[in-house]
Amino acid sequence: MSVFNRLGFNFDTTRFGSAHTLSTGAANTITLISNNIPSMPDWQKSDLANGAIVRTEYFQNPTTTYVNSMLSSAAIISSNALTINAFSLAASANSLIVELGKFTSHTNNVSGVTLVYTNDVPSYAGAAGSGQSSLLTLNMAGEPQTNTDIMLGSFTSLFIQDDLTANANQMLSYSIQLKNSISANTTNDGEGGPSVTTYSSNLANSIISSMSSYCNTTSSILNTRRMHDWTFHRNLQQVMQDNGFLQGFSNLGGTQKYLIKNVIGTTSLVDKLTSANTI
């Protein structure tokens, strides 16, 4: 199968008449372009011809296994906590479930699993591209980099497998411990009335409190990393935007120099450009 065949073209091309043939100029342009751009690797040609492309065949979210484990454990803890009226623990587990959902969405974005259409949201393509561009900006600013911090600053959530492993294991342990601690107690009024079943846990209140605290701590870890990635990405975008603005003063034309010096430039800007021998 070819890439063109994917389009499903089905028409008698003779009915296009003279419009069916490229003009000499267009044909020459296509030839020129073809001769000056690298061809696709064979695997890309094959994948493009046999699409549609499914992103998860190319990218994976390295946090998924741990997050899914924590989601399952948190759901079990929440359900069983409500059964024994441990409402604070249930609330903490539910908050963790919400944070896990946000963390999953974010890590899907920055791992490339999800296609992101706006540069306001950190994504694999957007954050990687911004990081590479900013390496040049820092060098221009006299801050040459010897590490990849500026490139990986929006991807930190993908590098906490040790934390996620520990959290997933502890959450699983807590979910099993809580579930196994619950027993049913059935009572009746002795007068033929309906039986009433209540549930209780043999765990000490301190242990229930520790479970709640651990859920909150786990939520905090996930939130901290996710918000760091977002903040770093947005700060990076702002630095790039500001750099683009400032670079506009580097190659001023004569009219621009006149406008800035005599009409629209602030005293501060004029002094800076004069000091730099720009105007």
N, C-alpha and C positions, 0 to 999 in steps of 0.2 A: 504494500500500500504506500502511496506517495502522500506528501503533505497536501497537494492540491486535491487528491481524491477524497480527503476528509471533508472537503467543503460540500460534497454532494452535488456537483454541477451536472445538470442534465438539460441540454438545450441544443438545438440545431444551430451551430455557430455560423452557418452560411447566411442566416437571417440577420446577423449583425452587419452584413455588407462590408463596406470599407472601414467601418469602425472597429473591425476585428483585428486589424493589423496595426502594430505600433508604428508611430512615425519614425523616420530615420533618426531624428534628434533624440527621441525617447529611447529608442533601441541602443543608440550609442551611449546614452547616459547609464542605462542599465548595465551595459557591458563594462563601462568604466568603473561603476560601483562594484560589480562582481569581481573585477580584477584587483581591487584595492581593499577588500575586506576579507578577513580570514573565513574559511569555510567552516561549517559546523563539524564537530567530531561525529563519527559514525553513530555513536550511541544517542546523541542529541537528535540526529536526523531520524533515527528509528523511533525514538520516543515521541517526537513531534508528529510523525506520520501516523503513529498508532494510538495517539491520545484518545480521550482527553486526559490531561495531566492530573494526577491525584497527588497532592502535596505530601501526604503521609507516606508515599512510596519513596520520598527523597529526604524528608526531615522527620525527626522524632523528638518528643519532649522527654528529656532524661529524668524528670521529676514525677512522671505519671504513676509509676508503680507505687511509690511512697505516698503520694497524695491520695490515690484510690484506697490504699490501705487505711489511711487516717480517716477518710470520709466514711468508710464502712464502720470503723471502730467508734467514731464520734456519733454516728447514727444509732448504734447499739447502746452506747452510754446514755444518749439523750432519752431514748425510749425507756430504758430501765430506770433511769433517774426519775422520770415522771411517774413510773409505776410505784415507786417508794416515796413519792412526794419530796424528792430532793431537787427542789425547783432551781436552786442556785447552780447546781451541777448541770442540770438540763440546759439552763440558759448559757452556761459557758460552752457546753458541747455544741449548742446550736450556733453560737457566735463563731466557733471554730469552723463549722460547716460552711458558713457564709464566707469566711476568710479563705478557706480552701478553694471555694469556687472562684474567687477573685484571683487567687494565686495561679490556679489552673489556666484561666483566661490569659493572664499576663505571660506565663511561661510558654503557652502555646504561641503567643505572638512573637516573643523574642527567639524562640527555637525554630521559627519558620513554618510551623505546622498550620497556622492560620494566616491567611492573606490579610494584611492591614492596608487600608486605602488612604489613611491620613498620616502625615508625618508628626502630628501632635502626639500620637500614641507610639511608644517604643516598640519596634518590630525588628526582626532579623535584618531585613534589607535596609530599612531606614537608619537604625542605630549603627549598623556596621559601616554604612556609607558615610554617615556623619563623623564617626570615629576616625576613619581614614582621612577624610578631608581636614579634620581638626589637627591631625599630626602636622600638616603643613603650616596651619595657622600658628601653632605653638612654636614651630621653628622660626617663622617670620617674627614672632614676638620675642625671640631670643631665649626660648625655653625648649631646647632640643630634648626629645624624649628617648630614654633608654629602656622603656618597658611598654606594655600594651594597655596600661590602665585606662587611657582615654578611649581606647577601642572597646574594652570589655566592661566599662563602667555602667552600661545599661543592661548587662547580662549577668549580674551577680547572683540573681535568683537561680541560675542554672548550675551554680558551683557550691551548693550547700548540701550535697548528698549525705555527708556525715551527720549533719543536724537532722535531715529528713529521715534518715535511717533510724537514728536514736528515737526521734519523736514517734515514728510509725510503730516501732517495737514496743515502746512504753504505752502508747494508746491501745494497742492490741492487748497488752497485758492487763491494762485497766478494764477494758471492756469485758474480758473473760472473768476477771476477779469480781467485778460488779454483778455480772449475770449469775455467776455461781453462788453469790452471797444471798440471793433473794429466795425467800420462802413464802408460801401462801398460808394464810390463817383463815379458816372458815368457822364462823360462829352463827348461832341462831338464837332466837329469843325464847325458845322452849315452849312456845305456845302455838306452834304450827305456822309461824310466819316464815317468810323467805330467808334462806341462808345468805349471809354476807361474807364475802371473801375479801380480805385485805392482804397487802403484801408488805414485807419488811426485809431489811438487810441486816446481816449480822456484823457488818463492817462498822468500825468506830467512826464517829462524826469527823474525827481528825483525818481519817483516810479519805472519806468523801470530800472533805475540804481540799485535801492534797490533789485529788483528781481534778477538782474544779480549777485549782491554781495551775495545774499542768496544762489544761486546755487553754487557759488564758495566756500562759507563757508561750505555748506553741503558736497561738494566733499572733502574738506580738512578734515572734521571729519571722513568720511569713509576711506580716504587714511591713516590718522594717525593711526587708530585702526588696519587696515589691515597690514600696514607696521610694527607696533609694534609686532603683532603676528608673522610675518615672522622673524623679527630680533631676537626676544626672542627665537624662535625655533632654529634658526641657531646658536645663541650663546650657547644655551643649548647643541646642538650637538657637538660644539667645546669643551665645558667644559668636556663632557663625553669622547670625543676622547683624550683630553689632560690627563684626569685622568687615562684612560686606559694605556697611554704611561708611566706615572709616576709610576703607580702601578707595571710596569715591573721591577722596581728597588728594589722592596720590598723583593723578595724571590730569590736572585741570587744564582746560583750554583757556584761551585768552579772555573770552567773554565770561566764563565761569569765574576766573580770577577777579575780574572787574566787579562782577555782581557781589561776590563774597566780600571783597575788600571795601566796597563803597556803598552797598545797598543791603544785602541780606545777612552778611556774616556778623556774628557777635564779636565783641572785643576779644573775648577769650579765644575764639577760633582764629581770628586774624593774627593775634599774637603768636599762636602755635604755628601757623603756616609761615609767618614771617621768620620765626626762629629757625624753622626747617628749610628756609630759603625756597619755599614753594611758591610764594607770591611776593 
